[in-house]
Amino acid sequence: MTHAAHSNRSIAAILLGLLLMLWGPPSAAAVDFCVNSVSGLRSALQQFTTAVGGTNYDITIGLVQGTYSVGNTLGLFDTQGNNIDLRLLGGYTAGCNNRVVDPRNTILDGGNAAGSWLSLSTHADSVLLIEGVTFQHFDAGEDLSVLTLSAQYETFSSSQGIGVYALKYCRFINNKAGFRIAYVEGIQSKIVNNLFARNQVDPSGSRTPDATIGVQYNMPSEAVDPFTIFINNTLAFNSGAPGLTIVSSYLNDDISSDRVTEIADNIVVGSSGADLNFSNYYLGNTTLIHSNLLFSHNYPLPLDASNLVGVNPQFVDAANDDFRLKTTSAAANSGSLYQRYGFPAHDLFNQARVVGSAIDRGAFETSLNNLTTALVTVSGDNGNNAAPLAGSLRAAMVAANNASGPFTIRFNVPGTCPRTLTVTAPLPDVTGQVIVDGRSQPGWSPNTAFGQFDANLCLFINGNGSTSTPWAFHVPANANNAALTVRDLVMTGFSDAAIKIEDGSNHHIQGNQFGAVAFTLPNRNAVRLLGGAGTTYVGGFDEPSTVNLIAGTSDAGVNVGSTAGGSVIANNVLGFGTDGASDIGNANGIMIVNSPNNYVAYNVIGHSSNVGIWLTGTQTTANELQSNVIGATISREPAGNVTAGVLVSSGAHGNTIGAPIGVSYGQNVIDANSGPGVWMAPTAGVGNRVLHNSSFGNFGIDIDLGNEGASINQPSNPSTGPNNLQNYPVLSAAQRTPGNPPQVTVTGQLLSRSFAEFQIDFYVGACRATANARGEATLYLGRTTVITGLTGHAPISATFPAVTGPLYAVSATATALGTGDTSEIGNCVDETSVFVLDRVFSDSFE
């Protein structure tokens, strides 16, 4: 491999690493600065301000437990345009060897000093995370906020649009500010499981207060699709301003977004003004507002019935600032069974989250468990649903179906890990809300990192490949009230699917291992979704403990054939052993068959004996495949699938593979596959967008339409075939000129339909001698738009910052903005270096 190829791979791996670590490091992660004093905190924050890259481009500050009397010594810490990430994490023990995320143990105290505040500013695509910290007794003064996380610099160093500005598990109590208590301005704003209570917004300056916490995305100069996640927060009795304000416009320009903003399971009461304030919000954005408890709002559309309006939350002792919930609260066990971006890992005080049948609203989880519980104490099974063996899993399943309400199955089977649970005949179908909790078995420990699987799972269910055991767990058709959760079990040897779900919604399949067990038979499918099964999570976000390991299936790892669609398949490891590298491939990694609106993201898929991800069927539309690694390990070592990385066939249409049109996030890594990177088979439909992905070492071309292999452009476009056989741009030159940074200007032309607009996406990589000199889409260079004239021709000329390193080859795709059809990857041209004479000599002035 050449040095240039190594460089390309490392750059892309860094981008991918950022994509896969949006929420910050694990709770006991190593830190760059272990701080136990106010001076140490200031010094560490100053490093954030002065770092210019290298080892300090990503800074973690660990705060040792204690109270820090910071007074007004903090203020503004600004990276001055450098792309620096910062994580400020509370809860560490001395030496920062261990950590407990509970804001009561790490307190920043402003001492009511005038001018006490903290502001952190960096690149729009950087990461700012504050987690597990209390802010109390700050007095920011006029025109300021107690805490500000802001994107002051809109230049995008990675072209990914992945900036994450997050507050998690923090408390803001008894603070004063002249504008807002907290203000978060970023592409992805994530405010999760915080408490804002007894704060006062009281302006003495020129700015009108508009929020206890304000979230704003106002970056019109870059199409990055900003969005907000505001879940499980408690805002109580804050005075002088509305509760939550979300602003999505800037200088009267509406900011539309393809990504979904979610405001769910919050308690917002006692604000001055609307508890939820949308006075300057673009309603064209997709916004989920559900399962909140509030007194008032000014959202111009009706809120759905899951929101409780005007209901007393019943805090334990609000007069003494105890904002936990009484067990009689309407907020207890009444939150949503579905959060698009997953549930918090624990509550604000580090207690278990989701104790009962549903998550509690707000930042705290009560001890109220409304689930009927059965305890599995024996590993045997008699196969008799009418008279099951006492203490068996079968007996627990029968009890679940006989229960009138939500049910949980827990385990305490004697013996060392793992314990094998015998299943001699199909277990009873699941028809209600049932949680099968393998985490309850003594000895269990969770997976700790993405892209691998080091969980210690203590319960093993073996179907032995028998037709008498087609599945371990089954939700039948017409069980529309079913909601099945299966956590942390090992399942192998089932002749249909280890878990088969045909109806119901809000199912969760998390933390399990399917296959990869020596001397056992494979599952045909690990998880199979059919019929009316909707909003199913396979995997999850934020927590590595939700990762499923799926290996060795004879059909598909995850087989989605649900007409309801809307499921999330995220952060799973498919086709590998527990190390995330060894080859235990599935026949197909993920199949989506006649199912719409599914979100497939952050999965690592390799070693399939057929296809990594397969989209097929005329009802397979509006699916999003983003930020997956297909044909490689998470560290981008080759693990190719035997045919295509992604295959689209049989009328599948209108899907997104990579970035949506006009934006720069969602890159999939598609490497080392024995066929094309993305193959639109001759039967594929139209409108399938393939943008911004990174590919290296595929045997076929990286984007392929029609019969396998490079196709010639059509003399008349559109034509009949996949993606209307959209023609690719024909490039003529790529000239690099020196500068800081150097620039590359790419020229060429496009022939397609008349009077139409196209997005042209440029990539750098190698020229492929085996594929008619087509390019390799190793790294994304940039994009431009062109409009064809009467004859269908459009000249192309675009200039971008050059990729650092030697001269590369440049290629491009064309995507029709009206239809979403993306072309094959086009011809490649080698960069040539243009020598620019010194101005003195070029002016003939010596």
Order of alpha helices (4+ residues) and beta strands (2+ residues): alpha-beta-alpha-beta-beta-beta-beta-beta-beta-beta-beta-beta-beta-beta-beta-beta-beta-beta-beta-beta-beta-beta-beta-beta-beta-beta-beta-beta-beta-beta-beta-beta-beta-beta-alpha-beta-beta-beta-beta-beta-beta-beta-beta-beta-beta-beta-beta-beta-beta-beta-beta-beta-beta-beta-beta-beta-beta-beta-beta-beta-beta-beta-beta-beta-beta-beta-beta-beta-beta-beta-beta-beta-beta-alpha
